[in-house]
Amino acid sequence: MKTVYRAVCIASVLISGCTLMRTEISSPNAYQVERDQLVIHSDFRLAKRHRLLDELVARRLDLAAKLQLPLSDEPIHVFLFDSPSEYHEFIAKKYPSFPDRRAFFVETDTRLKVYAYWGDRVGEDLRHEVTHGYLHAVLTNLPLWLDEGFAEYFEVPRGQRGVNAAHVELLAEQLKFGKWFPDMAQLEKLERPEQMSQQDYAESWLWAHWLLETTDPRLDLLRNHVARMRLTGETPSLSVVVKSLEPNAPQLVADHLRSLLQSRTLH
């Protein structure tokens, strides 16, 4: 579960754009690698042509092509810690209100930043958080659930068509026992990251996957919706638009989940 945080410069909120007082742990800056839109700062040497960086750069083009978004040249600063303990100490001091997570995307009025450490799941973490960066470089007021749905889709390694196996299993279990059913309108009510449960992240991914991977009319609907947000800054209800095209969308999404589960079982 990952989270986007937007910043204002007051002490009571999750992020501060204010000057950080000198502490024992500072953000990594010993080494720097630039790859297209990404500026990677690390406290260990990282190959410029590292395969993970290649994948992150490629994902920029994947996302732009899938959603028909323009490419931005606004830098996304990625700060990579070699040590999990130093990462957690830094986050605790600079962003004391943050929950305990492996990685974060932080947006201020002037900078897009990602913080993470080089662990076993760094690929998943960076694909997710950097996706937020790519999106926020070209879109404003992206609804929380859709922002996370896209990030959960693009955090999956390339070549897997965005299928997030953990989300499939979680939602299939909940659906099987009647504990959950797709409801985009309910997701649209979520305004703060702390309101989102793991099930909400999973459902956000499922709606995104259904729109991105099933039919051309659904993909066109999503692209047009995103284009409107980009041009106007408005965030109209996607659930209303989807319902006008497919009134039975929740059942179709549940059926899509079952087909993904069956496909995983067959493989």
KAMOZI-V333655 format. One record per pair of residues at least 24 apart in sequence whose C-alpha atoms are under 10 Angstrom apart, sorted by sequence separation. I is the first residue (numbers start at 1). J is the second residue. If there is no record, write none. Layout:
[[I J] [I J]]
This chain:
[[36 60] [79 103] [91 115] [101 125] [102 126] [104 128] [105 129] [112 136] [127 151] [128 152] [130 154] [131 155] [182 206] [183 207] [218 242] [221 245] [90 115] [91 116] [103 128] [104 129] [105 130] [107 132] [112 137] [127 152] [128 153] [129 154] [130 155] [174 199] [182 207] [78 104] [103 129] [104 130] [105 131] [106 132] [107 133] [111 137] [125 151] [127 153] [128 154] [129 155] [78 105] [105 132] [106 133] [125 152] [127 154] [128 155] [171 198] [218 245] [77 105] [87 115] [88 116] [104 132] [105 133] [124 152] [127 155] [128 156] [170 198] [171 199] [217 245] [218 246] [76 105] [77 106] [87 116] [88 117] [107 136] [126 155] [127 156] [170 199] [171 200] [76 106] [87 117] [107 137] [124 154] [125 155] [127 157] [76 107] [86 117] [87 118] [124 155] [125 156] [127 158] [167 198] [171 202] [211 242] [84 116] [85 117] [123 155] [124 156] [167 199] [170 202] [171 203] [83 116] [84 117] [123 156] [124 157] [167 200] [169 202] [170 203] [37 71] [46 80] [77 111] [78 112] [79 113] [80 114] [81 115] [82 116] [83 117] [84 118] [123 157] [167 201] [168 202] [37 72] [38 73] [40 75] [76 111] [77 112] [78 113] [79 114] [80 115] [81 116] [82 117] [83 118] [84 119] [167 202] [168 203] [171 206] [36 72] [37 73] [38 74] [39 75] [40 76] [41 77] [42 78] [43 79] [44 80] [74 110] [75 111] [76 112] [77 113] [78 114] [79 115] [80 116] [81 117] [82 118] [83 119] [166 202] [167 203] [36 73] [37 74] [38 75] [39 76] [40 77] [41 78] [42 79] [43 80] [44 81] [45 82] [74 111] [75 112] [76 113] [77 114] [78 115] [79 116] [80 117] [81 118] [82 119] [167 204] [168 205] [36 74] [37 75] [38 76] [39 77] [40 78] [41 79] [42 80] [43 81] [44 82] [74 112] [75 113] [76 114] [77 115] [78 116] [79 117] [80 118] [81 119] [146 184] [164 202] [167 205] [168 206] [36 75] [37 76] [38 77] [39 78] [40 79] [41 80] [42 81] [43 82] [44 83] [145 184] [167 206] [210 249] [35 75] [36 76] [37 77] [38 78] [39 79] [40 80] [41 81] [42 82] [43 83] [34 75] [145 186] [146 187] [164 205] [34 76] [80 122] [145 187] [146 188] [163 205] [164 206] [207 249] [210 252] [211 253] [214 256] [34 77] [144 187] [145 188] [162 205] [163 206] [207 250] [210 253] [34 78] [143 187] [144 188] [145 189] [162 206] [209 253] [210 254] [32 77] [33 78] [143 188] [144 189] [145 190] [148 193] [164 209] [32 78] [80 126] [143 189] [144 190] [145 191] [162 208] [163 209] [207 253] [210 256] [32 79] [143 190] [144 191] [145 192] [162 209] [206 253] [207 254] [209 256] [210 257] [78 126] [143 191] [144 192] [145 193] [148 196] [161 209] [206 254] [209 257] [31 80] [144 193] [152 201] [153 202] [188 237] [207 256] [28 78] [29 79] [151 201] [152 202] [162 212] [163 213] [188 238] [203 253] [206 256] [207 257] [28 79] [29 80] [78 129] [145 196] [149 200] [153 204] [154 205] [161 212] [162 213] [188 239] [206 257] [27 79] [28 80] [29 81] [78 130] [144 196] [148 200] [149 201] [152 204] [153 205] [161 213] [185 237] [187 239] [27 80] [28 81] [77 130] [148 201] [149 202] [151 204] [152 205] [153 206] [184 237] [185 238] [186 239] [27 81] [28 82] [76 130] [148 202] [149 203] [150 204] [151 205] [152 206] [153 207] [184 238] [185 239] [203 257] [26 81] [78 133] [145 200] [146 201] [148 203] [149 204] [150 205] [153 208] [154 209] [184 239] [185 240] [76 132] [77 133] [145 201] [148 204] [149 205] [150 206] [152 208] [153 209] [183 239] [184 240] [76 133] [145 202] [147 204] [148 205] [149 206] [150 207] [151 208] [152 209] [28 86] [75 133] [76 134] [145 203] [146 204] [147 205] [149 207] [150 208] [184 242] [27 86] [28 87] [74 133] [75 134] [145 204] [146 205] [149 208] [150 209] [153 212] [184 243] [26 86] [27 87] [74 134] [76 136] [144 204] [145 205] [148 208] [149 209] [25 86] [26 87] [73 134] [76 137] [146 207] [147 208] [24 86] [25 87] [28 90] [72 134] [74 136] [75 137] [145 207] [146 208] [150 212] [25 88] [26 89] [27 90] [71 134] [72 135] [74 137] [145 208] [25 89] [26 90] [27 91] [71 135] [72 136] [73 137] [74 138] [24 89] [25 90] [26 91] [69 134] [72 137] [73 138] [184 249] [23 89] [24 90] [25 91] [69 135] [71 137] [72 138] [183 249] [184 250] [23 90] [26 93] [27 94] [56 123] [60 127] [70 137] [71 138] [182 249] [183 250] [25 93] [26 94] [55 123] [59 127] [63 131] [67 135] [70 138] [182 250] [183 251] [24 93] [25 94] [69 138] [181 250] [182 251] [23 93] [52 122] [53 123] [56 126] [57 127] [60 130] [64 134] [69 139] [181 251] [182 252] [183 253] [23 94] [52 123] [56 127] [59 130] [60 131] [63 134] [64 135] [182 253] [21 93] [52 124] [55 127] [56 128] [59 131] [63 135] [181 253] [182 254] [20 93] [21 94] [40 113] [53 126] [57 130] [60 133] [61 134] [181 254] [20 94] [39 113] [40 114] [41 115] [42 116] [44 118] [52 126] [53 127] [56 130] [60 134] [64 138] [180 254] [19 94] [20 95] [38 113] [42 117] [52 127] [56 131] [59 134] [60 135] [182 257] [18 94] [42 118] [16 94] [15 94] [16 95] [175 254] [14 94] [15 95] [14 95] [15 96] [13 95] [14 96] [15 97] [172 254] [175 257] [176 258] [13 96] [14 97] [15 98] [67 150] [171 254] [175 258] [11 95] [13 97] [14 98] [142 226] [11 96] [12 97] [13 98] [14 99] [172 257] [11 97] [143 229] [171 257] [172 258] [28 115] [63 150] [139 226] [142 229] [171 258] [27 115] [139 227] [141 229] [142 230] [169 257] [172 260] [17 106] [140 229] [141 230] [168 257] [169 258] [172 261] [16 106] [17 107] [139 229] [140 230] [167 257] [168 258] [171 261] [15 106] [16 107] [17 108] [63 154] [139 230] [140 231] [142 233] [143 234] [168 259] [169 260] [14 106] [15 107] [16 108] [17 109] [38 130] [62 154] [138 230] [139 231] [140 232] [141 233] [142 234] [143 235] [146 238] [168 260] [169 261] [5 98] [15 108] [17 110] [138 231] [139 232] [140 233] [141 234] [142 235] [143 236] [168 261] [17 111] [60 154] [139 233] [140 234] [141 235] [143 237] [3 98] [38 133] [59 154] [99 194] [140 235] [143 238] [165 260] [169 264] [3 99] [37 133] [38 134] [59 155] [62 158] [98 194] [164 260] [165 261] [168 264] [37 134] [163 260] [3 101] [56 154] [59 157] [2 101] [4 103] [5 104] [6 105] [7 106] [8 107] [9 108] [56 155] [59 158] [165 264] [1 101] [2 102] [3 103] [4 104] [5 105] [6 106] [7 107] [8 108] [9 109] [37 137] [58 158] [1 102] [2 103] [3 104] [4 105] [5 106] [6 107] [7 108] [8 109] [56 157] [163 264] [1 103] [2 104] [3 105] [4 106] [5 107] [6 108] [7 109] [55 157] [56 158] [2 105] [3 106] [4 107] [5 108] [6 109] [7 110] [55 158] [7 111] [6 112] [4 114] [2 125] [1 125] [3 128] [4 129] [2 128] [3 129] [1 128] [2 129] [4 132] [3 132] [4 133] [4 136] [4 144] [3 144] [4 147] [3 147] [4 148] [3 148] [67 212] [2 148] [66 212] [1 148] [4 151] [66 213] [3 151] [2 151] [2 152] [1 152] [67 219] [68 220] [66 219] [67 220] [68 222] [69 223] [67 222] [68 223] [67 223] [68 224] [66 223] [67 224] [69 226] [67 225] [68 226] [69 227] [67 226] [68 227] [67 227] [69 230] [5 192] [4 192] [5 193] [3 192] [4 193] [3 193] [2 193] [3 194] [1 193] [3 196] [2 196] [1 196] [1 197] [2 198] [1 198] [1 199] [3 201] [1 200] [2 201] [1 201] [1 202]]
